[in-house]
Structure formats: structure tokens, C-alpha cells
Amino acid sequence: METKTTTIRGLAFDVVVIETSHQDERGVLFYSAQVLIRERKTGALRLVRRTRVPGSGKVLARDVQRLGVRALDAFR
């Protein structure tokens, strides 16, 4: 299993994307992505989105970097 964590720093909070995948020579066996918001002051984590569609965590991380908080408006 491979776990990749991407942290996108913001002014008031950070967006943390945790992607877990397991692959063999034929392809992807398991994929899970969790999108968390971490408060800067308290360090509290809040789960915003969980998905099992391969590659969606990377796409969401790219959108948050490009659009900022507006990319998360659809999840609230």
C-alpha cells in the first residue's frame, strides 16, 4: 500500500489530501482519497470529502491550489 499526503497551506486553514492506493502489475486494486480541512489555530481536522474514484484526490488538490477556497464550496 502506498499513501501520499498533500498539504495545501492557506491563511486560516490548510487542506490535507490523503491518497491511499494499492497496485499490482495488472493495475489499481484499491484507491481511497480523503480531503480534510485542518484549522491553523487548533489543529482540528474535519473530513470534507471521501472518494474511491482513482485520481480524484490529485485533481481536487490541483483545483484547490488553482482556485483556493472556491473549489471547496461545492462540498459544504
N, CA, C and O atoms as CSV, one atom per row, in Angstrom:
chain,resi,resn,atom,element,x,y,z
A,1,MET,N,N,0.842,-1.180,0.000
A,1,MET,CA,C,0.000,0.000,0.000
A,1,MET,C,C,0.880,1.232,0.000
A,1,MET,O,O,1.910,1.281,0.672
A,2,GLU,N,N,0.473,2.191,-0.737
A,2,GLU,CA,C,1.200,3.448,-0.837
A,2,GLU,C,C,0.281,4.571,-0.385
A,2,GLU,O,O,-0.856,4.663,-0.848
A,3,THR,N,N,0.754,5.417,0.503
A,3,THR,CA,C,-0.021,6.552,0.990
A,3,THR,C,C,0.715,7.825,0.642
A,3,THR,O,O,1.902,7.971,0.934
A,4,LYS,N,N,-0.003,8.756,0.012
A,4,LYS,CA,C,0.570,10.035,-0.376
A,4,LYS,C,C,-0.240,11.142,0.290
A,4,LYS,O,O,-1.464,11.177,0.167
A,5,THR,N,N,0.436,12.041,0.990
A,5,THR,CA,C,-0.226,13.146,1.673
A,5,THR,C,C,0.192,14.450,1.020
A,5,THR,O,O,1.382,14.727,0.867
A,6,THR,N,N,-0.799,15.253,0.632
A,6,THR,CA,C,-0.555,16.565,0.044
A,6,THR,C,C,-1.170,17.605,0.955
A,6,THR,O,O,-2.353,17.519,1.285
A,7,THR,N,N,-0.378,18.597,1.369
A,7,THR,CA,C,-0.861,19.671,2.225
A,7,THR,C,C,-0.801,20.977,1.450
A,7,THR,O,O,0.241,21.354,0.914
A,8,ILE,N,N,-1.935,21.658,1.401
A,8,ILE,CA,C,-2.035,22.942,0.717
A,8,ILE,C,C,-2.275,23.994,1.790
A,8,ILE,O,O,-3.319,24.005,2.442
A,9,ARG,N,N,-1.309,24.868,1.963
A,9,ARG,CA,C,-1.369,25.852,3.027
A,9,ARG,C,C,-2.225,27.043,2.609
A,9,ARG,O,O,-2.142,27.533,1.483
A,10,GLY,N,N,-3.052,27.494,3.557
A,10,GLY,CA,C,-3.883,28.669,3.357
A,10,GLY,C,C,-3.671,29.648,4.494
A,10,GLY,O,O,-2.850,29.401,5.377
A,11,LEU,N,N,-4.396,30.754,4.489
A,11,LEU,CA,C,-4.248,31.743,5.546
A,11,LEU,C,C,-4.892,31.297,6.852
A,11,LEU,O,O,-4.259,31.364,7.905
A,12,ALA,N,N,-6.136,30.845,6.800
A,12,ALA,CA,C,-6.864,30.468,8.011
A,12,ALA,C,C,-6.842,28.965,8.260
A,12,ALA,O,O,-6.925,28.529,9.409
A,13,PHE,N,N,-6.732,28.168,7.201
A,13,PHE,CA,C,-6.724,26.712,7.358
A,13,PHE,C,C,-5.905,26.079,6.257
A,13,PHE,O,O,-5.601,26.713,5.246
A,14,ASP,N,N,-5.552,24.825,6.463
A,14,ASP,CA,C,-4.821,24.037,5.477
A,14,ASP,C,C,-5.743,22.956,4.936
A,14,ASP,O,O,-6.609,22.456,5.653
A,15,VAL,N,N,-5.560,22.601,3.689
A,15,VAL,CA,C,-6.301,21.492,3.080
A,15,VAL,C,C,-5.329,20.328,2.963
A,15,VAL,O,O,-4.260,20.458,2.367
A,16,VAL,N,N,-5.709,19.191,3.536
A,16,VAL,CA,C,-4.868,17.999,3.526
A,16,VAL,C,C,-5.579,16.933,2.700
A,16,VAL,O,O,-6.724,16.579,2.978
A,17,VAL,N,N,-4.884,16.424,1.678
A,17,VAL,CA,C,-5.427,15.359,0.829
A,17,VAL,C,C,-4.583,14.115,1.073
A,17,VAL,O,O,-3.375,14.125,0.838
A,18,ILE,N,N,-5.217,13.041,1.546
A,18,ILE,CA,C,-4.534,11.780,1.818
A,18,ILE,C,C,-5.035,10.755,0.805
A,18,ILE,O,O,-6.217,10.414,0.782
A,19,GLU,N,N,-4.119,10.272,-0.032
A,19,GLU,CA,C,-4.462,9.283,-1.054
A,19,GLU,C,C,-3.787,7.962,-0.704
A,19,GLU,O,O,-2.577,7.922,-0.477
A,20,THR,N,N,-4.558,6.890,-0.661
A,20,THR,CA,C,-4.046,5.559,-0.385
A,20,THR,C,C,-4.384,4.672,-1.573
A,20,THR,O,O,-5.532,4.619,-2.014
A,21,SER,N,N,-3.383,3.979,-2.085
A,21,SER,CA,C,-3.636,3.094,-3.224
A,21,SER,C,C,-2.787,1.836,-3.108
A,21,SER,O,O,-1.729,1.822,-2.477
A,22,HIS,N,N,-3.285,0.794,-3.733
A,22,HIS,CA,C,-2.567,-0.470,-3.794
A,22,HIS,C,C,-2.656,-0.965,-5.231
A,22,HIS,O,O,-3.745,-1.052,-5.799
A,23,GLN,N,N,-1.498,-1.292,-5.819
A,23,GLN,CA,C,-1.457,-1.697,-7.218
A,23,GLN,C,C,-0.681,-3.001,-7.371
A,23,GLN,O,O,0.167,-3.339,-6.545
A,24,ASP,N,N,-0.987,-3.717,-8.435
A,24,ASP,CA,C,-0.174,-4.848,-8.835
A,24,ASP,C,C,0.192,-4.644,-10.301
A,24,ASP,O,O,-0.038,-3.567,-10.852
A,25,GLU,N,N,0.755,-5.662,-10.934
A,25,GLU,CA,C,1.184,-5.495,-12.324
A,25,GLU,C,C,0.015,-5.315,-13.301
A,25,GLU,O,O,0.214,-4.818,-14.409
A,26,ARG,N,N,-1.186,-5.707,-12.909
A,26,ARG,CA,C,-2.347,-5.539,-13.780
A,26,ARG,C,C,-3.021,-4.179,-13.657
A,26,ARG,O,O,-3.684,-3.739,-14.596
A,27,GLY,N,N,-2.866,-3.499,-12.511
A,27,GLY,CA,C,-3.488,-2.194,-12.335
A,27,GLY,C,C,-3.816,-1.891,-10.891
A,27,GLY,O,O,-3.244,-2.474,-9.970
A,28,VAL,N,N,-4.746,-0.971,-10.705
A,28,VAL,CA,C,-5.121,-0.497,-9.372
A,28,VAL,C,C,-6.091,-1.486,-8.731
A,28,VAL,O,O,-7.124,-1.818,-9.312
A,29,LEU,N,N,-5.749,-1.954,-7.530
A,29,LEU,CA,C,-6.630,-2.846,-6.781
A,29,LEU,C,C,-7.502,-2.078,-5.801
A,29,LEU,O,O,-8.667,-2.417,-5.591
A,30,PHE,N,N,-6.919,-1.029,-5.197
A,30,PHE,CA,C,-7.615,-0.273,-4.167
A,30,PHE,C,C,-7.178,1.178,-4.252
A,30,PHE,O,O,-5.994,1.462,-4.435
A,31,TYR,N,N,-8.131,2.104,-4.120
A,31,TYR,CA,C,-7.828,3.534,-4.088
A,31,TYR,C,C,-8.819,4.212,-3.154
A,31,TYR,O,O,-10.018,3.936,-3.198
A,32,SER,N,N,-8.315,5.091,-2.320
A,32,SER,CA,C,-9.154,5.868,-1.425
A,32,SER,C,C,-8.503,7.230,-1.226
A,32,SER,O,O,-7.292,7.322,-1.022
A,33,ALA,N,N,-9.300,8.276,-1.284
A,33,ALA,CA,C,-8.794,9.631,-1.049
A,33,ALA,C,C,-9.686,10.310,-0.021
A,33,ALA,O,O,-10.911,10.201,-0.071
A,34,GLN,N,N,-9.057,11.006,0.903
A,34,GLN,CA,C,-9.766,11.770,1.925
A,34,GLN,C,C,-9.287,13.210,1.859
A,34,GLN,O,O,-8.086,13.472,1.787
A,35,VAL,N,N,-10.230,14.137,1.884
A,35,VAL,CA,C,-9.909,15.560,1.891
A,35,VAL,C,C,-10.295,16.100,3.261
A,35,VAL,O,O,-11.453,16.017,3.669
A,36,LEU,N,N,-9.317,16.649,3.963
A,36,LEU,CA,C,-9.510,17.151,5.316
A,36,LEU,C,C,-9.169,18.635,5.371
A,36,LEU,O,O,-8.290,19.102,4.646
A,37,ILE,N,N,-9.860,19.367,6.225
A,37,ILE,CA,C,-9.520,20.759,6.497
A,37,ILE,C,C,-8.943,20.810,7.905
A,37,ILE,O,O,-9.573,20.360,8.862
A,38,ARG,N,N,-7.735,21.365,8.020
A,38,ARG,CA,C,-7.063,21.479,9.308
A,38,ARG,C,C,-7.027,22.951,9.720
A,38,ARG,O,O,-6.459,23.788,9.018
A,39,GLU,N,N,-7.636,23.253,10.859
A,39,GLU,CA,C,-7.642,24.621,11.383
A,39,GLU,C,C,-6.236,24.999,11.824
A,39,GLU,O,O,-5.531,24.193,12.431
A,40,ARG,N,N,-5.831,26.220,11.520
A,40,ARG,CA,C,-4.480,26.669,11.877
A,40,ARG,C,C,-4.302,26.824,13.380
A,40,ARG,O,O,-3.284,26.401,13.926
A,41,LYS,N,N,-5.279,27.425,14.058
A,41,LYS,CA,C,-5.130,27.719,15.486
A,41,LYS,C,C,-5.215,26.473,16.353
A,41,LYS,O,O,-4.390,26.279,17.246
A,42,THR,N,N,-6.200,25.633,16.097
A,42,THR,CA,C,-6.434,24.487,16.972
A,42,THR,C,C,-5.820,23.191,16.457
A,42,THR,O,O,-5.553,22.285,17.246
A,43,GLY,N,N,-5.595,23.087,15.172
A,43,GLY,CA,C,-5.082,21.852,14.600
A,43,GLY,C,C,-6.155,20.792,14.406
A,43,GLY,O,O,-5.846,19.647,14.075
A,44,ALA,N,N,-7.424,21.169,14.611
A,44,ALA,CA,C,-8.533,20.221,14.470
A,44,ALA,C,C,-8.736,19.871,12.997
A,44,ALA,O,O,-8.686,20.737,12.125
A,45,LEU,N,N,-8.965,18.591,12.743
A,45,LEU,CA,C,-9.210,18.107,11.388
A,45,LEU,C,C,-10.694,17.857,11.177
A,45,LEU,O,O,-11.375,17.335,12.058
A,46,ARG,N,N,-11.194,18.236,9.995
A,46,ARG,CA,C,-12.596,17.992,9.646
A,46,ARG,C,C,-12.630,17.346,8.274
A,46,ARG,O,O,-12.078,17.889,7.316
A,47,LEU,N,N,-13.274,16.189,8.170
A,47,LEU,CA,C,-13.390,15.476,6.901
A,47,LEU,C,C,-14.395,16.192,6.015
A,47,LEU,O,O,-15.543,16.404,6.405
A,48,VAL,N,N,-13.953,16.564,4.812
A,48,VAL,CA,C,-14.820,17.276,3.866
A,48,VAL,C,C,-15.335,16.325,2.797
A,48,VAL,O,O,-16.501,16.390,2.410
A,49,ARG,N,N,-14.460,15.440,2.319
A,49,ARG,CA,C,-14.834,14.570,1.213
A,49,ARG,C,C,-14.042,13.272,1.275
A,49,ARG,O,O,-12.862,13.270,1.624
A,50,ARG,N,N,-14.696,12.175,0.937
A,50,ARG,CA,C,-14.044,10.875,0.820
A,50,ARG,C,C,-14.478,10.282,-0.519
A,50,ARG,O,O,-15.664,10.302,-0.850
A,51,THR,N,N,-13.543,9.765,-1.274
A,51,THR,CA,C,-13.867,9.239,-2.588
A,51,THR,C,C,-13.024,8.001,-2.881
A,51,THR,O,O,-11.959,7.797,-2.299
A,52,ARG,N,N,-13.532,7.185,-3.796
A,52,ARG,CA,C,-12.816,5.988,-4.226
A,52,ARG,C,C,-12.546,6.001,-5.720
A,52,ARG,O,O,-12.119,4.988,-6.274
A,53,VAL,N,N,-12.784,7.121,-6.382
A,53,VAL,CA,C,-12.526,7.251,-7.811
A,53,VAL,C,C,-11.034,7.537,-8.005
A,53,VAL,O,O,-10.542,8.558,-7.524
A,54,PRO,N,N,-10.302,6.653,-8.703
A,54,PRO,CA,C,-8.856,6.835,-8.858
A,54,PRO,C,C,-8.490,8.179,-9.498
A,54,PRO,O,O,-9.058,8.576,-10.516
A,55,GLY,N,N,-7.528,8.866,-8.875
A,55,GLY,CA,C,-7.032,10.133,-9.403
A,55,GLY,C,C,-7.798,11.364,-8.966
A,55,GLY,O,O,-7.354,12.483,-9.224
A,56,SER,N,N,-8.936,11.193,-8.311
A,56,SER,CA,C,-9.760,12.351,-7.955
A,56,SER,C,C,-9.129,13.193,-6.854
A,56,SER,O,O,-9.358,14.402,-6.810
A,57,GLY,N,N,-8.347,12.595,-5.969
A,57,GLY,CA,C,-7.671,13.360,-4.929
A,57,GLY,C,C,-6.646,14.312,-5.515
A,57,GLY,O,O,-6.522,15.452,-5.067
A,58,LYS,N,N,-5.913,13.850,-6.515
A,58,LYS,CA,C,-4.916,14.689,-7.168
A,58,LYS,C,C,-5.578,15.837,-7.921
A,58,LYS,O,O,-5.067,16.957,-7.916
A,59,VAL,N,N,-6.709,15.568,-8.567
A,59,VAL,CA,C,-7.441,16.610,-9.291
A,59,VAL,C,C,-7.973,17.661,-8.326
A,59,VAL,O,O,-7.886,18.858,-8.601
A,60,LEU,N,N,-8.519,17.224,-7.204
A,60,LEU,CA,C,-9.042,18.168,-6.219
A,60,LEU,C,C,-7.929,19.015,-5.618
A,60,LEU,O,O,-8.110,20.214,-5.409
A,61,ALA,N,N,-6.777,18.405,-5.336
A,61,ALA,CA,C,-5.639,19.164,-4.806
A,61,ALA,C,C,-5.188,20.229,-5.799
A,61,ALA,O,O,-4.873,21.351,-5.404
A,62,ARG,N,N,-5.155,19.891,-7.068
A,62,ARG,CA,C,-4.777,20.858,-8.101
A,62,ARG,C,C,-5.790,21.996,-8.189
A,62,ARG,O,O,-5.406,23.154,-8.354
A,63,ASP,N,N,-7.094,21.676,-8.078
A,63,ASP,CA,C,-8.127,22.703,-8.130
A,63,ASP,C,C,-8.054,23.644,-6.932
A,63,ASP,O,O,-8.263,24.848,-7.075
A,64,VAL,N,N,-7.758,23.100,-5.752
A,64,VAL,CA,C,-7.646,23.944,-4.562
A,64,VAL,C,C,-6.441,24.866,-4.685
A,64,VAL,O,O,-6.509,26.026,-4.279
A,65,GLN,N,N,-5.344,24.371,-5.236
A,65,GLN,CA,C,-4.175,25.222,-5.437
A,65,GLN,C,C,-4.470,26.329,-6.443
A,65,GLN,O,O,-3.987,27.452,-6.298
A,66,ARG,N,N,-5.254,26.013,-7.448
A,66,ARG,CA,C,-5.548,26.986,-8.501
A,66,ARG,C,C,-6.659,27.957,-8.103
A,66,ARG,O,O,-6.528,29.160,-8.327
A,67,LEU,N,N,-7.754,27.454,-7.515
A,67,LEU,CA,C,-8.920,28.278,-7.218
A,67,LEU,C,C,-9.023,28.703,-5.756
A,67,LEU,O,O,-9.769,29.629,-5.437
A,68,GLY,N,N,-8.296,28.051,-4.880
A,68,GLY,CA,C,-8.368,28.372,-3.457
A,68,GLY,C,C,-9.620,27.787,-2.829
A,68,GLY,O,O,-10.050,26.688,-3.180
A,69,VAL,N,N,-10.197,28.526,-1.902
A,69,VAL,CA,C,-11.347,28.057,-1.131
A,69,VAL,C,C,-12.566,27.830,-2.013
A,69,VAL,O,O,-13.418,27.008,-1.677
A,70,ARG,N,N,-12.666,28.520,-3.103
A,70,ARG,CA,C,-13.817,28.372,-4.009
A,70,ARG,C,C,-13.988,26.940,-4.516
A,70,ARG,O,O,-15.104,26.525,-4.827
A,71,ALA,N,N,-12.906,26.191,-4.601
A,71,ALA,CA,C,-13.002,24.812,-5.062
A,71,ALA,C,C,-13.729,23.922,-4.058
A,71,ALA,O,O,-14.273,22.885,-4.438
A,72,LEU,N,N,-13.747,24.312,-2.782
A,72,LEU,CA,C,-14.415,23.522,-1.747
A,72,LEU,C,C,-15.849,23.933,-1.504
A,72,LEU,O,O,-16.533,23.290,-0.708
A,73,ASP,N,N,-16.333,24.973,-2.154
A,73,ASP,CA,C,-17.700,25.451,-1.943
A,73,ASP,C,C,-18.755,24.387,-2.277
A,73,ASP,O,O,-19.819,24.351,-1.658
A,74,ALA,N,N,-18.466,23.535,-3.241
A,74,ALA,CA,C,-19.437,22.519,-3.641
A,74,ALA,C,C,-19.603,21.432,-2.569
A,74,ALA,O,O,-20.614,20.731,-2.565
A,75,PHE,N,N,-18.641,21.283,-1.670
A,75,PHE,CA,C,-18.683,20.222,-0.673
A,75,PHE,C,C,-19.342,20.636,0.624
A,75,PHE,O,O,-19.599,19.777,1.468
A,76,ARG,N,N,-19.622,21.891,0.819
A,76,ARG,CA,C,-20.176,22.358,2.095
A,76,ARG,C,C,-21.653,22.243,2.139
A,76,ARG,O,O,-22.270,22.595,3.144
